[in-house]
Amino acid sequence: MASPSTSLLFVILLFSLITLHQQSTSPAAAAAAQPLSPAAQEYLGAHNEARAAVGVGPLRWSEGLANLSSRLVRYQRNKMSCNFANLTNSKYGGNQLWAGGAAKTPRMAVEKWVEEKQFYNHADNTCAPNHQCGVYTQVVWRNSSELGCAQATCVKENTSLTICLYNPPGNYIGESPY
């Protein structure tokens, strides 16, 4: 028969092993253990460079948002002739880039969105007349913390469509992005 101290030691050891197993098999641990793909690194790096330029903290890559973006961009390619997705009722923020000709690299897509910065006036949170600034302000939205992106090549149309989703979303009317 085991002594009370041996039984207690066994229970503590068993509890520790169960806890370690749960931590090592949790989705968060699995995601942390897997390195990002080169495309994910490029999307994330380009976003975080633009954010750092205006003093906003970095985004984290979300496999969940990346998977959702991938399903959405493939649907747009396969069923919607590579047209923009309707993100109006999405619970996530979103940016899209439609590009004719060769597919754009992840960095090129983000840089295209960041080009709008030249029309954005942070001092009064406005955009120059006859210009749009919403894709830029979503890239640098201070409260967004997660990002997931995907791209589909539309061979028949000789185009590509890139979609990035952001959580939480940005671009609230009257709020400054940073």
C-alpha positions as CSV (number, residue, x, y, z in Angstrom):
1,M,0.0,0.0,0.0
2,A,1.4,3.4,-1.0
3,S,2.0,6.1,1.6
4,P,-0.1,9.2,1.6
5,S,2.8,11.3,0.4
6,T,3.5,8.8,-2.5
7,S,-0.2,9.0,-3.5
8,L,-0.2,12.8,-3.4
9,L,3.0,12.8,-5.5
10,F,1.4,10.5,-8.0
11,V,-1.8,12.7,-8.3
12,I,0.4,15.8,-8.7
13,L,2.5,14.1,-11.4
14,L,-0.7,12.8,-13.2
15,F,-2.3,16.2,-13.1
16,S,0.9,17.8,-14.5
17,L,1.0,15.3,-17.4
18,I,-2.6,15.9,-18.2
19,T,-2.1,19.7,-18.2
20,L,1.0,19.5,-20.4
21,H,-0.9,17.3,-22.9
22,Q,-3.8,19.6,-23.0
23,Q,-1.6,22.6,-23.6
24,S,0.5,20.9,-26.3
25,T,-2.6,19.8,-28.2
26,S,-4.7,23.0,-27.9
27,P,-5.4,24.8,-31.1
28,A,-3.5,27.9,-29.9
29,A,-0.4,25.8,-29.1
30,A,-0.7,24.0,-32.5
31,A,-1.0,27.4,-34.3
32,A,2.0,28.8,-32.4
33,A,4.1,25.8,-33.3
34,Q,3.5,26.0,-37.0
35,P,5.6,28.5,-38.9
36,L,3.9,30.9,-41.2
37,S,3.9,30.3,-44.9
38,P,6.0,32.8,-47.0
39,A,2.8,34.4,-48.3
40,A,1.5,34.9,-44.8
41,Q,4.8,36.3,-43.7
42,E,4.7,38.7,-46.6
43,Y,1.1,39.9,-46.0
44,L,1.8,40.3,-42.3
45,G,5.2,42.0,-42.8
46,A,3.8,44.6,-45.3
47,H,0.9,45.4,-43.0
48,N,3.0,45.8,-39.9
49,E,5.5,48.1,-41.8
50,A,2.6,50.4,-42.7
51,R,1.3,50.3,-39.2
52,A,4.7,51.0,-37.6
53,A,5.1,54.0,-39.9
54,V,2.1,55.6,-38.1
55,G,2.9,54.3,-34.6
56,V,0.3,51.5,-34.5
57,G,1.1,48.1,-33.0
58,P,1.5,45.0,-35.2
59,L,-1.1,42.5,-36.3
60,R,-1.0,38.8,-35.6
61,W,-1.7,36.2,-38.3
62,S,-4.9,34.3,-37.9
63,E,-5.2,30.9,-39.6
64,G,-9.0,31.1,-39.0
65,L,-9.2,34.4,-41.0
66,A,-6.8,33.1,-43.6
67,N,-9.0,30.0,-44.1
68,L,-12.1,32.2,-44.3
69,S,-10.4,34.5,-46.8
70,S,-9.3,31.5,-48.9
71,R,-12.8,30.0,-49.0
72,L,-14.2,33.4,-50.0
73,V,-11.6,34.2,-52.7
74,R,-12.1,30.7,-54.2
75,Y,-15.8,31.2,-54.2
76,Q,-15.4,34.5,-56.0
77,R,-13.1,32.9,-58.5
78,N,-15.3,29.8,-59.1
79,K,-18.8,31.3,-58.9
80,M,-18.5,35.0,-59.4
81,S,-16.1,35.5,-62.3
82,C,-13.5,36.9,-59.9
83,N,-15.6,39.9,-58.9
84,F,-15.3,41.6,-55.5
85,A,-17.0,39.8,-52.6
86,N,-19.8,41.5,-50.8
87,L,-18.4,42.1,-47.4
88,T,-21.1,44.5,-46.2
89,N,-22.6,42.2,-43.6
90,S,-19.3,40.6,-42.5
91,K,-18.3,40.8,-38.9
92,Y,-14.7,41.3,-40.1
93,G,-13.0,44.3,-41.7
94,G,-12.0,43.6,-45.3
95,N,-9.8,44.8,-48.1
96,Q,-9.9,43.5,-51.7
97,L,-7.6,43.9,-54.7
98,W,-8.6,43.0,-58.2
99,A,-5.6,43.0,-60.5
100,G,-5.5,42.4,-64.3
101,G,-2.6,40.5,-65.8
102,A,-0.1,38.7,-63.6
103,A,-1.0,37.9,-60.0
104,K,0.2,40.4,-57.4
105,T,2.5,39.4,-54.6
106,P,1.2,39.8,-51.1
107,R,3.5,42.8,-50.6
108,M,2.3,44.4,-53.9
109,A,-1.3,44.0,-52.8
110,V,-0.7,45.7,-49.4
111,E,1.4,48.4,-51.0
112,K,-1.5,49.1,-53.4
113,W,-3.8,49.7,-50.4
114,V,-1.2,51.8,-48.6
115,E,-0.9,54.1,-51.7
116,E,-4.1,55.7,-50.4
117,K,-2.1,57.2,-47.5
118,Q,-1.2,60.1,-49.8
119,F,-4.8,61.2,-49.8
120,Y,-5.5,60.7,-46.1
121,N,-5.3,63.7,-43.8
122,H,-4.9,62.4,-40.3
123,A,-5.1,65.8,-38.6
124,D,-8.8,66.1,-39.5
125,N,-9.5,62.4,-40.4
126,T,-10.5,63.1,-43.9
127,C,-9.7,61.9,-47.4
128,A,-8.9,64.3,-50.3
129,P,-11.9,65.0,-52.6
130,N,-12.5,62.4,-55.4
131,H,-10.3,59.8,-53.6
132,Q,-10.9,56.9,-51.4
133,C,-8.9,56.1,-48.2
134,G,-10.8,53.2,-46.6
135,V,-8.5,50.4,-47.6
136,Y,-5.5,52.3,-46.2
137,T,-7.3,53.2,-43.0
138,Q,-8.3,49.5,-42.5
139,V,-4.6,48.5,-42.9
140,V,-3.6,50.8,-40.1
141,W,-6.7,50.6,-37.9
142,R,-5.3,50.7,-34.4
143,N,-7.9,48.3,-32.8
144,S,-7.5,45.6,-35.4
145,S,-5.3,42.9,-34.0
146,E,-5.6,39.9,-36.4
147,L,-5.2,39.4,-40.1
148,G,-5.8,36.6,-42.6
149,C,-5.4,36.9,-46.4
150,A,-5.7,34.8,-49.5
151,Q,-5.4,35.2,-53.3
152,A,-6.9,33.4,-56.2
153,T,-5.8,33.5,-59.8
154,C,-8.6,33.7,-62.3
155,V,-7.1,32.2,-65.4
156,K,-10.1,32.7,-67.7
157,E,-10.3,36.4,-66.9
158,N,-6.5,36.8,-66.7
159,T,-6.9,38.5,-63.3
160,S,-6.2,37.8,-59.6
161,L,-8.3,38.7,-56.5
162,T,-6.8,39.2,-53.1
163,I,-8.8,39.4,-50.0
164,C,-7.6,40.2,-46.4
165,L,-9.9,40.1,-43.4
166,Y,-9.2,42.0,-40.2
167,N,-10.5,41.3,-36.6
168,P,-11.8,43.4,-35.1
169,P,-12.9,45.5,-38.1
170,G,-12.1,49.1,-38.5
171,N,-13.4,52.1,-40.5
172,Y,-16.0,53.4,-38.1
173,I,-17.4,56.7,-39.3
174,G,-16.1,59.6,-37.2
175,E,-13.3,57.5,-35.6
176,S,-9.6,58.1,-36.5
177,P,-7.7,54.9,-37.4
178,Y,-4.8,55.8,-35.2
